[in-house]
Amino acid sequence: MREEYDIQNLNPRKNPYTKKLKKQITINIDSDTIAYFKALSEQTGIPYQTLMNLYLSDCAKNHKEPKIAWS
């Protein structure tokens, strides 16, 4: 095994998944919302955090804005 390798020339392709990296955060979510996604998770077989991420990604992609009405 060589002591030195030219890392730049070993694999010149860029990682296509670097734009889709996930970042761990802390967020406060209502218990009812978590229960909804957990129930949906049981029906679909998809982990609830993945479902939440899919939903939020869809909202961001389609530029959905919340409709807030204070009464």
Steps between C-alpha positions, in 0.01 A plus 500: 500500500630843415568758765359780285201505271381779276146520635391755237569259215361184657136591438454830316119468495308706753255326731151547345336473843679789671210734425255265674684462828279509805564710806392403847300770680283538806139601442188522716203321344155448651423153632195476272716566194752234602217254568356571153829428325563191716158361404570580136834327543331180616268507197773565244797321656711816461668638815311800637802732490546415132133579437536834675809578294321403177206724588718798591713449188185500287383822666834668433517373141149627420541825697199424720430769756300446817156658521479651844178656624489640853159509662 
